[in-house]
Amino acid sequence: MRPAGLPLSPTSSLPPLRSLPTLAGKQLFSALDNLHELYCPVSLSRAIKSQLEHGKVHDLPVQQVDSGYVSETEDDIDSEGALDALRADDFERSYAIRWLTTLIARAEELPLDDEDERERVVDKASYVLASFTKAVDEDEEEDPGLTRDFSFMLTPSDASEKINIDVRLHDGPHTSTDHTDVGLQSWGASIVFSDLLCASPARFELAQSALGSSPRIIELGAGTGLVSLVLDKALLHLGISDATLIATDYHPAVLDNLKSNITLTRAGVKACALDWSNPIFDAPLDSSADVLVATDVVYALEHAVWLRDCATRLLGPKGVFWLMMTVRPNGRFEAVIDSVETAFQGTCPKAADGRHLTILAKENIEKRQGVGRGDESGYKLFRIGWA
Ligand SMILES: C[S@@+](CC[C@H](N)C(=O)[O-])C[C@H]1O[C@@H](n2cnc3c(N)ncnc32)[C@H](O)[C@@H]1O
């Protein structure tokens, strides 16, 4: 038995998942605090250690200092041993991960007082979840990430036969130290967009009659590359045998993961660096694209304008830019909700022929059950072209 006051095991402390829709905020936070204390303990001792080093330890209550860092008794050592064993217990970790993942996915169903409280629950759960994907101890091995299998039903417009488009790719481990490596994961928008593309290629003008047999297609902010990898397989079945597909991103670790996904899938996709904030249009980006695609790439105020300017340089005279934006109506992403519409209003940069890009059509796409994070409420699909 472990001494009182220490965190409890996930299996004995977490409320059953079926009770989520009836849980009060207090119960949720208490469960999350327990998990936080168990799996994210480094912060307390590091914080105290750092304050000791900086001579600020007297600001802390005496009891907190004693229990966390300063005077380690035999009881403390026993407790730490028991806690280390509990932390290393694979079954308990898997149980906690499943509980947290379900909580985040079903956050909308929680009967909480307001959206701020919901956001705090999701943030706290995500924080604890992230601690499982990083090496807590420097001696520990890096988390290898996750291999995911996707399958989409391609329905060619002649409806001759339906074909499964299967893609296996690797979601890299998200590091808690680098908040810009979000492209190591496949986001809900890329999954929903891939599904829409396959369900109705004609809606996206993916036909030889529209694009010829050797179009150039460029993805912006490709992340794991799901959309490009799906296109690579799907186009062959649509009579487009010689497409050039270029998946771009700016983050070095994301680009490495993208390249290994291309190798894993044996796809004919090229990976290439492109930073929208400082774009360099060297080969292979020196020729224009017939189609641009981008999913979940608008999550800071400047993104929409940067993307518009890149698209103005990259899109060919008859080209179309499909942009699927994720709608996150609460919290810090609320501010970007209308930023795509705003970026294409007013003064837009012009191409050599004097035309500028504009939103030709916009459609709201519903969130799918079990796809995407709990803070996503749906998507906006923009068809952007020349005017
Ligand atoms: C939320 S992820 C979406 C990734 C992928 N499109 C998906 O839907 O799964 C955003 C992507 O945009 C990329 N990104 C962010 N800022 C960028 C920039 N300035 N230039 C190029 N890519 C950028 C990130 O590296 C990341 O891959």
The ligand as an ORCA input file, in Angstrom:
! r2SCAN-3c Opt
* xyz 0 1
  C      -1.887     21.714    -37.905
  S      -0.627     21.164    -38.974
  C      -1.531     20.452    -40.314
  C      -0.706     19.463    -41.053
  C      -1.454     18.735    -42.169
  N      -1.804     19.634    -43.226
  C      -2.672     18.060    -41.596
  O      -3.802     18.549    -41.860
  O      -2.517     17.054    -40.899
  C      -0.036     22.700    -39.689
  C       1.106     22.488    -40.674
  O       1.508     23.755    -41.216
  C       2.922     23.820    -41.197
  N       3.322     25.232    -41.125
  C       3.107     26.109    -40.119
  N       3.663     27.300    -40.389
  C       4.241     27.173    -41.620
  C       4.979     28.066    -42.456
  N       5.257     29.323    -42.070
  N       5.397     27.616    -43.641
  C       5.135     26.335    -44.040
  N       4.461     25.435    -43.292
  C       4.015     25.859    -42.088
  C       3.323     23.048    -39.958
  O       4.676     22.630    -39.966
  C       2.348     21.887    -40.022
  O       2.825     20.827    -40.786
*
